[in-house]
Amino acid sequence: MNSGTQNIENVKKPIAMNAKKFGLWLFMVSVVMLFAALTSAYIVRQAEGNWYVFELPELFTYSTITILLSSVTMHWAYISAKKDNLEVLKTAMSITAILGVAFLVLQFFGWGQMVDLGAFFSDTVNPSGSFVYVITGLHGLHIVSAVIFLLVVLVKTYKFKVHSKNLNTMEMCVSYWHFLDVLWIYLFVFLLLNR
């Protein structure tokens, strides 16, 4: 009897993951695949020649600094949530949301700088500008979704639904935000190196 009971107790339980977190991770993997396809297409088309080379807008550098700062404030928010410091959490989440919007504004005005440089979205003869608009625009769309997610978490914070014993939504938001930050750094470096 004892050996049978011990065998049952020694059976390992399967690793379980929250379904929403798993869904988020699947979504992020699909985003990686999307941008891998876009950057691969960029390299293939660039190798064919007839490629308009232009400097990336200076505002893209400022937007990169902004998104890096937002990662710091997001981490600050997460640490505050773990410590049940809800006032600091609200402040840090608000600052992160503002920095996210600032990133989008800088990207938008960066597109204006691209037009000034002669890089247009609808240039069928030379698609170099089109690639940059599509890549940065799709990333911007994901930032919009992340800012909305941030605002949802912020509202939950004001309703005292985010705290050390209920961090699931907060952890998902943090993961998504940091993922988009790292993705932008990759895209920015890629575009700098492959003009």
N, C-alpha and C positions, 0 to 999 in steps of 0.2 A: 504493500500500500504506500509506504513512504517513498520508495523509488519511483512509483508511478506519479505520485504527487510532485516529486522533484522534477521529473521530466516535463510535466505540464508547466511548471513554474519556469523552467529553463527555456521554454519556447520563446523566441524573440518576437516581440510585437512589431507589426509593420510600421514603418516610418509614416507618420501622417502629416500632411501639410494642409493648412487652411485653404479651402477651395478658392476664395477670392485672391489670396496671395499667389496661388498656383496660376490662376487666370492672368494675373498681372505679369508674372514671369513669362508666361507664354506670349503675351502681347509684346513684351519688351524684346523677346527673341525674334518675333516677326518684324519688329521695327528695325532691329539690327540687320536682318536679311534684306529688308527694303533698301536701307542706306548702303549696304554692301553692293547690291545690284546697281544702284545709282552711281556710286563711285567707280564701280567696274566699267559701266557704260561710258562714264566720263573719260576714263583712261583710254578705252578702245577708240572712242570718237576723236580724242585729242591726237592719237597716234596716226590717224588717217590724214592729218595735215589740215591746212586752211583753218587755223585756229587763232582767234583773236586773243592776244595776250594783253591783259590789263591788270593794274594793281587792285587788290581788294580794297574796298572802302575803309578809310581810317576808322569810321564808326563801328566796323566789325570788331576792331581791337577793343574799343570801349565796351561794346556789348559783351565781349569775352570776359573782361574784368568784372563787369556787372554780374554775369552769371556765376563766376567763381565766388564773388562776395555772397551771392544768394545761397550757395552751398554751405558757406560758413554760418549764415543766419539760420538755415534749415537745421544744421547740426545743433546749433544753440537751442532751437525750439525743441528738438528731440530730447536733448539732455534735460531741458526744463520739464518736459512732460514726464520723463522717468523719475524726476525728483518731486513731482506734484507742485511745481512752482508755476501755477496757472497764469499769473499775471505776466511773468516773463515769457511764458509760452505764447500768450496772445500777442505780445509785442514782437517777438521773433517771427511768428507766422505772418503778421501784418507786414513787417519789413521785407520778408521773403517774397510775399505777393507783390509788393511795390517794386522790388527789384526785378521780378519776373515781367511785370508790365513795362518797366524801363528797358529791359532787354528787347522786348518786342518793338518798342518805339524806336530804339537805336537801330534795329534791323531795318525797319521801314524807311527811316531816313538814309540808311546805308544804301538801300535800293536807289534812292534819289541820287546819291553820289555815283552809283554805277551808271545811271543814265548820263550824268555829266561826263563820265569817262568813255561814253560811246558803246556801252554794253547794254543791249536791249533784250527783252524777253522774247519777242517775236521775230528775231533775226534768223530766217530759215537758211541763209547762206552760211552763216557762222554761228553755231549754237553754243559757243562758250559761255556767253552771258546767260542764255536760257538755262543751262545746267546749274549755274550758281543761283539763279532765282528759284528754280525748282527745289534744289537741295536746301537752301536756307528757308524757303517758304514752308516746305514740309516740316522741317524742324520747328519753325515758328508755330505751326498748327499744333504740334505736340506740346509746345510750351503753353499755348492757350488752354489745352486740356489740363495741363498740370496746374496752372493758375486757378482754374475752376475747382480742381481737386483740393488745392490749398484753401480756397474759400469755404469749401464744404467742411474741411477739418477745422477751420477757424470758427465756423458757426457751431460745430459740435463742441469746441472748446468753451465757447460762451455758455453752452448748455450743460457744462460739466460732464460731458460724455467722453472726454479725452483726459486720461490720468494714468498713473503708474500701473493700475490694475486693468486698464482697457486701452492698450496701445496698438491694437491691430490696424486700425485705419491710419493712425499716425505713421506706423512703420511702413505701410504701403505707400503713403504719400512721400515719405523720406526716400524710399527706394526709387520711386519713379522720378523724383526731382533730381537726385544724384545721377541716375542713369542718363537723364537728358543733358545734364551738365557735362558728363564725360563724353556723351555723343557729340555735343557741340565742339568740345575741345578737339576731338578726332576730326570732325568736319572742317573746322577752322584750319588746323595744321595741314590737312589734306589739300585744301584749296590754296593755302600759301605755297605749298611745295609743288603743286601741279597746275601752274598757271599756263 
